[in-house]
Structures are given as C-alpha cells and as structure tokens.
Amino acid sequence: MAGLTRRIQLTGGSTYIISLPKNWVKELSLKPGDEVEIIKDTNLRLIISPRENKEESKQSKAIIHCQSGNPEFAIREFISHYMAGYVTVTLTCPKMRAEDRATIKDVIRRRLLGAEVIEEDANNISVQFLVNEKDLPISKAISRAAAISKNMIKDVLEAIKTKDPEIASEVPERDDEVDRFFFYVSRQLTLSVSSFEILEEEGYNIAQIVDVHSAIKSIERISDHASRIAYLVKDVVNGDTSKILELGYKVLELYSEAVNSFIEGKKEIANKIIAEDVDVAKSHRSISSDIISKESENKIQSLLLVDSFRRISRYSVDIAETTINMIAKRGG
C-alpha cells in the first residue's frame, strides 16, 4: 500500500481522530468494535496493527520433510526454525534410524533453550519450544553467554599455567551452553521485528537489532576459539609458555572490558579497547615469529593456539565497536 495522507480531526473537544484506510480494514477482516494496537517508535512514528495474542503472533508450526534421515540435516533445520521463531517443529522422515532419532533429540535439547519432544514415532519427531521470555531477557542471555565464555578462557589459561591439560578438558562442553544463548537471542531478535515490545522492554530500539546480534555472535565465536585452545593445550604445555600466557591474560582483560562496555554502554571503555588492541597485534606477531624460528614438533599447534588468542582479541574489538554504534543509535 502506498503512503496515505489523513487529516487529523477533533471530536468531543479533546479527542483527536483519523480514519483508517478502508482497503486495509477489509484485508484484515476488521469490524467495528475490534481493537488495534498502537506503538510509538523511537522516531515518534505510530505503528498500527491488529491486536492479537502474543503467542498467536509468533510463527506457530513448521513441518520439515527429509528423505535421507541425516541427523546433521535435521539438527540444522531445527536450529534454523527455532531462530525463525517457530513454536512447534515436526521432522518427517521415513528412513530415520532409532540411533539417529536419539542423536537429534540429544543435540537439540542441549543446544536449544526450552526444547521439548512432545511427540515421536518411527517416522516423526515433534518438538515444542517452551521459552519464557520474561524470565530471560535478551540482556541477561548475553551476560550469561559472556560469563561462560570468560570462564572458558580463564580455565584454558590456568591449564597452560599449571601445565595440566585436564583442567581444560571440560571447556569444549561449555561451548554448547554459549550456543544455546546465541540461538535464543537470535530467536528473540527475529520475533522483535514484529513485536517491538521485546526490544522496548530492554531499552533497545529497532535500529539496534543488527548491533545486538553482532555482539552475541562475537561472544559465540570467542567461545569457539576458547574451545579450540582447550583442544590444543596438551600439545603446548611442555614448552616455554610464558609469552603465550602473557598474551592470553591480556586478551582476557580486553574481552572482559569489552563485555562491560557493551552491557554498561561505556563509550570511553570501548575506545580504550580499540586502542589497546594495537599492542596485542604486536605481541601476536612477535610470538608467532618466535615460534616459527624455533624447531618444535608442535609448532603448528602453538601457532594455532596463539592465533585463537589473537582472534578473541579481534572479536573483543568488534564488541567495542558495536557498543559505540549502539550508543550512536540511541542518541547517546
């Protein structure tokens, strides 16, 4: 529908009214006495939409058809539909083995918040996503994901420091926890496009959606690299790790500050992180050159480990830049 102009009228001496477009009313089958919802956005524009139950406004059901019974295909589909905001998703596959069904159920329960299998037979799995958004606001989900990923980094550093790979052995398992919060935030941001109150209740606006997603994505990638470091610890602990530890603790400090700058909306901290990343880059180049110049059977593993610390630093800068972008979009 093209933009329409309506003249404001005054009735009863104190009530301002405008008429609704007739075609719009007919398309939605509205009638006298029906209620509409009016939302004011950050640009003082009014958005009018039919009043409906919040649960009904979500995309309700989806059916996934497959032929091969490949668990990886099914898991990807469940995750994508979860992030798209669906409430119930059914996988229909005539060639699904019992062990494949077990794998699918185990993974989606571990990686998707509120996932419950509500129906199952030899050819079908139906999953309902029972998520109480009031109990887990977007900001809290981001904070929890960040806390888990920071502890992952702390544990791999402790494992390197004490030369005890066992300390890092459980770190990769926590990566699934961070994924759960990443998928959840992505789902909430998708739903917020049509339900603005999800953002408004947390002090965000529609223009900041891309920034919120960028922040949680950076946190998810940082946990991936903490997990990769955990796998590499056993290959490097027998050598001299003093410089690697120095780099790692500096990176952890930058990441912690980046998360704080995002949560608290501190532009000065964000700018400080961006400036300090230059020193991290220099340390990374120096340590990498040192590793390359020496003979070692674990040279590749050491380079990969140092590279992961460098990438965590870069993702921390991304979070800092996102903070600055968000502040600008809220007029701060």
C-alpha positions in Angstrom: 0.0 0.0 0.0 1.4 3.4 -1.0 1.7 6.1 1.6 -1.6 7.8 2.5 -2.4 11.2 4.0 -5.1 11.6 6.6 -6.3 14.8 8.1 -6.5 15.0 11.9 -10.0 15.7 13.2 -11.1 16.9 16.7 -14.1 15.3 18.3 -15.7 16.0 21.7 -13.4 18.9 22.2 -10.4 16.8 23.4 -10.1 13.7 21.2 -8.0 13.6 18.0 -9.0 11.0 15.4 -8.1 9.9 11.9 -9.8 7.4 9.6 -8.2 4.0 8.8 -7.7 3.0 5.1 -10.8 1.1 4.0 -8.8 -1.5 2.0 -6.5 -2.2 5.0 -9.5 -2.8 7.2 -11.0 -5.2 4.7 -7.8 -7.1 4.1 -7.6 -7.9 7.8 -11.3 -8.5 8.1 -11.6 -5.9 10.9 -15.0 -4.7 12.0 -16.4 -2.0 14.3 -15.5 -2.8 17.9 -12.3 -4.7 17.1 -9.2 -3.4 18.8 -6.0 -2.3 17.2 -2.6 -1.8 18.9 -0.7 1.5 18.5 3.0 1.5 19.1 5.2 4.6 19.1 8.8 4.0 17.8 11.9 6.0 18.6 11.3 8.4 15.7 7.8 9.2 17.2 6.0 7.4 14.4 2.9 5.5 15.2 2.6 1.9 14.1 -1.0 0.5 14.0 -1.6 -3.3 13.9 -4.5 -5.6 14.7 -4.4 -6.6 18.4 -3.7 -10.3 18.7 -2.5 -12.8 21.2 1.3 -12.7 21.5 1.7 -16.4 21.2 -0.5 -16.5 18.1 1.6 -13.7 16.6 4.6 -16.0 16.5 5.0 -18.3 13.6 3.3 -21.3 15.1 4.1 -24.6 13.3 6.5 -25.9 10.7 6.9 -29.3 9.1 10.3 -30.5 7.8 10.4 -33.2 5.2 13.5 -35.2 4.6 14.5 -38.4 2.7 17.9 -39.4 3.9 17.5 -39.3 7.6 20.8 -37.5 8.0 21.0 -36.2 11.6 23.1 -33.2 10.7 20.4 -32.1 8.2 17.7 -32.4 10.8 19.6 -30.6 13.5 20.3 -27.7 11.2 16.7 -27.4 10.3 15.5 -27.5 13.9 18.0 -24.8 14.8 17.0 -22.6 11.8 13.3 -22.9 12.6 14.0 -22.2 16.3 15.8 -19.0 15.4 13.0 -18.1 13.0 10.6 -18.0 15.9 8.5 -21.2 15.3 6.8 -22.7 18.4 6.4 -26.3 17.1 8.5 -28.0 14.6 7.9 -31.5 13.2 10.5 -33.6 11.4 9.0 -36.2 9.0 11.5 -38.7 7.6 10.6 -42.3 6.5 14.2 -43.5 6.7 15.1 -42.4 10.2 17.0 -44.9 12.3 16.5 -45.2 16.1 20.1 -44.1 16.8 19.6 -41.1 14.5 16.5 -40.0 16.3 18.3 -40.3 19.6 21.2 -38.1 18.3 18.8 -35.5 17.0 16.9 -35.3 20.3 20.0 -35.1 22.4 21.6 -32.3 20.4 18.5 -30.1 20.2 17.9 -30.5 23.9 21.5 -29.4 24.7 21.7 -26.6 22.2 18.2 -25.0 22.1 16.6 -23.4 25.2 13.2 -24.8 26.1 13.2 -27.6 23.5 10.8 -30.4 24.5 10.0 -33.5 22.4 6.1 -33.7 22.5 5.5 -36.5 20.1 7.6 -39.2 18.4 7.2 -42.3 16.3 9.3 -44.3 13.8 9.0 -41.5 11.1 8.4 -38.3 13.0 9.8 -36.1 15.8 7.7 -33.1 17.0 9.5 -30.5 19.2 7.9 -27.6 21.0 9.9 -24.7 22.1 8.7 -23.6 25.5 10.5 -20.4 26.2 9.5 -17.9 28.8 11.0 -14.6 27.5 10.1 -12.8 30.8 12.4 -15.0 32.8 15.3 -14.5 30.3 15.6 -11.0 28.8 18.0 -10.6 25.9 20.4 -8.6 28.0 20.6 -11.3 30.6 21.2 -14.0 28.0 24.1 -12.0 26.6 25.6 -11.5 30.0 25.3 -15.3 30.8 26.9 -16.2 27.5 29.7 -13.8 28.1 30.3 -15.1 31.6 30.5 -18.7 30.4 33.0 -17.8 27.6 35.2 -15.7 30.0 35.4 -18.7 32.4 36.3 -20.9 29.4 39.3 -18.6 28.7 40.3 -18.5 32.4 40.3 -22.3 32.6 42.5 -22.8 29.5 44.9 -20.2 30.8 45.1 -22.0 34.1 45.7 -25.3 32.3 48.6 -23.7 30.4 50.0 -22.1 33.5 49.9 -25.2 35.6 50.8 -27.5 32.7 47.7 -29.5 33.4 45.6 -30.3 30.3 43.0 -32.0 32.5 41.8 -28.5 33.6 40.9 -27.6 30.0 39.2 -31.0 29.2 35.7 -29.9 30.1 35.9 -26.5 28.4 34.6 -27.6 24.9 31.4 -28.9 26.5 30.6 -25.4 27.7 30.6 -24.2 24.1 27.1 -25.7 23.7 25.9 -23.6 26.6 27.1 -20.4 24.8 25.4 -21.7 21.6 22.1 -22.0 23.5 22.2 -18.3 24.4 23.3 -17.3 20.9 20.4 -19.2 19.3 18.0 -17.8 21.9 19.0 -14.2 21.3 18.8 -14.7 17.6 15.3 -16.0 18.0 14.2 -13.1 20.2 15.6 -10.6 17.7 13.7 -12.3 14.9 10.5 -12.1 16.9 11.1 -8.4 17.8 10.8 -7.4 14.2 7.0 -7.9 14.6 6.8 -7.5 18.4 8.6 -4.2 19.2 7.9 -4.5 22.9 10.6 -7.3 23.1 13.2 -4.6 22.4 11.5 -1.7 24.1 11.2 -3.5 27.4 15.0 -3.8 27.4 15.8 -0.3 26.3 16.7 -1.3 22.7 15.3 0.1 19.5 14.7 -1.5 16.1 17.8 0.2 14.7 20.0 -1.6 17.2 18.9 -5.2 16.2 22.0 -5.7 14.0 24.3 -4.5 16.8 22.8 -6.8 19.4 23.1 -9.7 17.0 26.7 -8.7 16.2 27.6 -8.7 20.0 26.2 -12.1 20.7 27.7 -13.5 17.6 31.2 -12.3 18.6 30.7 -13.9 22.0 29.7 -17.2 20.4 32.8 -17.0 18.1 35.0 -16.3 21.2 33.7 -19.4 22.9 34.5 -21.4 19.8 38.2 -20.2 20.0 38.4 -20.9 23.7 37.2 -24.4 22.9 39.9 -24.7 20.1 42.6 -23.6 22.6 41.4 -26.2 25.1 42.0 -29.0 22.5 45.5 -27.6 21.8 46.7 -27.2 25.4 48.0 -30.8 25.7 50.3 -30.1 22.7 52.0 -27.0 24.0 52.2 -27.3 27.8 55.6 -29.0 27.8 57.3 -26.0 26.1 58.0 -22.4 27.3 54.6 -20.9 27.5 55.4 -17.7 29.4 54.8 -15.3 26.4 51.7 -17.2 25.4 50.3 -16.8 28.9 51.2 -13.1 28.9 49.3 -12.7 25.6 46.4 -14.8 26.9 45.8 -12.8 30.1 46.0 -9.5 28.2 43.4 -10.8 25.7 41.1 -12.0 28.6 41.4 -8.5 30.1 40.4 -6.9 26.8 37.4 -9.2 26.4 36.2 -8.6 29.9 36.4 -4.9 29.4 34.6 -5.2 26.0 31.7 -7.1 27.6 31.5 -4.5 30.4 31.5 -1.6 27.8 28.6 -3.2 25.9 26.5 -4.1 28.9 27.0 -0.7 30.6 27.1 1.4 27.4 30.5 2.9 28.2 31.9 4.5 25.1 35.2 5.5 26.7 36.0 1.9 27.6 35.2 0.8 24.1 37.6 3.3 22.6 40.3 2.3 25.1 39.9 -1.4 24.0 40.2 -0.5 20.3 43.4 1.5 21.0 45.0 -1.3 23.2 44.4 -3.9 20.5 47.3 -2.5 18.6 49.7 -3.8 21.3 48.0 -7.2 21.2 48.6 -7.3 17.5 52.3 -6.6 18.0 52.6 -9.3 20.7 50.9 -11.8 18.4 53.3 -11.1 15.6 56.3 -11.3 17.9 55.3 -14.6 19.5 54.3 -16.1 16.1 57.7 -15.2 14.6 59.5 -16.7 17.7 57.5 -20.0 17.3 58.3 -20.2 13.6 62.0 -19.6 14.1 62.4 -22.5 16.6 62.4 -26.2 15.9 59.5 -27.9 17.6 57.3 -30.9 16.7 54.3 -28.9 18.0 55.0 -25.7 16.0 51.6 -25.8 14.1 49.6 -26.4 17.3 51.4 -23.5 19.0 50.7 -21.2 16.1 47.0 -22.2 16.0 46.7 -21.6 19.8 48.3 -18.1 19.6 46.1 -17.3 16.5 43.0 -18.1 18.5 44.0 -15.7 21.3 44.5 -13.0 18.6 41.1 -13.8 17.1 39.5 -13.4 20.6 41.1 -10.0 20.8 39.7 -9.0 17.4 36.2 -10.2 18.4 36.6 -8.1 21.5 37.3 -5.1 19.4 34.1 -5.9 17.3 32.1 -5.8 20.6 33.7 -2.5 21.5 32.8 -1.1 18.0 29.3 -2.4 18.4 29.0 -0.6 21.7 29.9 2.7 20.0 27.4 2.0 17.2 24.6 1.2 19.7 25.2 4.4 21.7 25.0 6.5 18.5 21.7 4.8 17.6 20.2 5.7 20.9 21.3 9.3 20.6 23.9 9.0 23.3 
